[in-house]
Amino acid sequence: MSDETTNPGGTDAAATNGQQQAQITQKVLGQYVRDLSFENVMAQKGVSGDVQPEIQVKVNLDAKKRGNTENQYEIVTKLNITSKTKDKGDPLFVLEIEYAGVFQVEGVPEQQLHPYLLIECPRVTFPFLRRIVSDVTRDGGFPPLNLEMIDFLALYRQEISRRAQAQQATSPAN
């Protein structure tokens, strides 16, 4: 079996236009938990009655170039998960985690690198992060929390929109 892709039409549109399209390569060089905190408030303070949890998940992403190495980036997905009782709002647990992936990314045009790092790279590491969250909540005495898939594209667009609005609000009117 070959990994080579072929074009059934016999011509490559980019090649016929005299342009060579760069091949994008992405390698995961490593993944690790950078920071983890789990606080079982329910066990510390005690919560009585029927406990119906309400869970809130906040997501934050960070990407940075790694030192002097060419094309290597560290992408960190930060989750802040709080669980409270629906009726009284009493806290049940708080989970904060920073999960990092180290990637080597080549062939991505400079103007597309920022969105690529904050959309595609977290998609790769998310299943591992999701598993850790499930295990930590289960080991903490709660039913395992199976996070829904995160739409990193929508998250990126929301952040760009938020930044544009903040910049517009702070810029002087002409």
C-alpha positions in Angstrom: 0.0 0.0 0.0 1.3 3.4 -0.9 1.0 6.7 1.0 1.3 8.6 -2.3 -1.7 10.5 -3.4 -2.6 10.6 -7.1 -4.8 12.9 -9.2 -7.1 10.9 -11.4 -7.2 13.7 -14.0 -3.5 13.4 -14.5 -2.6 17.1 -13.9 -2.1 19.0 -10.7 -3.8 22.4 -10.8 -1.1 24.1 -8.7 1.6 22.6 -10.9 -0.1 23.8 -14.1 -0.3 27.3 -12.6 3.5 27.3 -12.1 3.0 27.2 -8.3 4.3 24.6 -6.0 2.0 24.0 -3.0 3.9 23.4 0.2 3.3 20.0 1.9 2.1 20.6 5.5 3.7 18.2 8.0 2.9 18.0 11.7 4.6 15.8 14.2 3.8 15.5 17.9 7.1 15.5 19.7 5.7 15.2 23.2 2.6 15.7 25.4 2.5 16.4 29.1 0.5 17.7 32.0 2.0 21.1 32.8 -0.2 21.8 35.8 -3.0 19.9 37.5 -5.2 20.8 40.5 -8.3 18.9 41.7 -10.2 20.1 44.7 -12.9 17.9 46.1 -15.0 20.6 47.9 -17.8 18.2 48.6 -15.6 15.9 50.6 -14.1 18.8 52.6 -17.3 20.6 53.5 -19.9 18.0 53.0 -23.0 18.5 50.8 -26.3 16.9 51.8 -29.4 16.1 49.9 -29.9 15.2 46.3 -26.9 16.4 44.4 -27.6 17.3 40.8 -24.4 18.8 39.4 -24.1 21.7 37.1 -20.8 21.7 35.3 -19.1 24.7 33.7 -16.0 24.3 31.5 -13.8 27.3 30.5 -11.2 26.8 27.8 -8.1 28.8 27.1 -5.4 28.2 24.6 -1.8 29.4 24.3 0.8 28.8 21.6 4.5 29.8 21.6 7.6 29.0 19.7 10.0 26.8 21.5 13.4 28.5 22.1 15.7 28.6 19.2 14.4 25.5 17.5 13.0 25.9 14.0 9.4 25.0 13.5 8.7 23.7 17.0 5.8 25.0 19.1 4.3 24.4 22.4 0.5 24.5 22.5 -1.2 24.5 25.9 -4.9 23.8 26.4 -6.0 25.2 29.8 -9.3 23.9 31.3 -11.0 25.3 34.4 -13.9 23.0 35.3 -16.2 23.8 38.2 -19.1 21.6 39.4 -21.8 23.0 41.6 -25.2 21.8 42.8 -28.1 23.0 40.7 -30.4 23.9 43.5 -28.1 25.9 45.9 -24.9 26.4 43.8 -22.8 24.7 46.4 -19.4 23.8 44.9 -18.7 20.1 44.4 -15.3 20.1 42.8 -12.9 22.3 40.9 -10.5 20.9 38.3 -7.8 23.1 36.7 -5.5 21.5 34.2 -2.9 22.8 31.7 -2.1 20.1 29.0 0.7 20.8 26.6 1.7 19.4 23.3 5.0 20.0 21.6 4.7 20.0 17.8 6.9 20.3 14.8 5.0 22.1 12.1 6.3 22.7 8.6 4.8 24.0 5.4 2.2 26.3 6.9 2.3 29.8 5.4 3.2 32.4 8.0 -0.2 34.2 7.8 -2.0 30.9 8.6 0.4 29.7 11.3 -1.4 31.3 14.3 -4.9 29.8 13.5 -3.3 26.4 12.6 -1.5 26.2 15.9 -4.6 27.1 17.9 -7.1 25.0 16.0 -5.3 21.9 14.5 -2.8 21.2 17.3 -5.4 21.2 20.2 -7.6 18.8 18.1 -4.7 16.3 18.2 -4.1 16.5 22.0 -7.7 16.9 23.1 -8.5 13.1 23.3 -5.6 12.6 25.7 -6.7 15.6 27.8 -10.3 14.4 27.8 -9.1 11.0 29.2 -7.1 12.6 32.0 -10.2 14.7 33.0 -12.3 11.6 33.1 -9.8 9.7 35.2 -9.2 12.5 37.6 -12.9 13.1 38.3 -13.5 9.4 38.7 -10.5 9.0 41.0 -11.7 12.0 42.9 -14.9 10.2 43.9 -17.3 11.5 41.2 -18.7 9.9 38.1 -16.2 10.3 35.3 -16.6 13.6 33.4 -16.6 12.8 29.7 -16.1 16.2 28.1 -17.9 17.0 24.8 -15.7 17.6 21.8 -14.5 21.2 21.7 -14.9 23.1 18.5 -11.5 24.8 18.3 -12.4 26.6 15.1 -15.4 28.3 16.7 -13.4 29.0 19.8 -10.7 30.7 17.7 -13.3 32.8 15.8 -14.9 33.9 19.1 -11.5 35.0 20.4 -10.6 36.9 17.2 -14.1 38.6 17.3 -13.7 39.5 21.0 -10.2 41.0 20.4 -11.5 43.0 17.4 -14.4 44.4 19.6 -12.0 45.2 22.4 -9.6 47.0 20.1 -12.5 48.9 18.5 -13.8 50.0 21.9 -10.4 51.2 23.0 -9.4 53.0 19.7 -10.3 56.7 19.5 -13.2 57.6 17.3 -12.3 59.4 14.0 
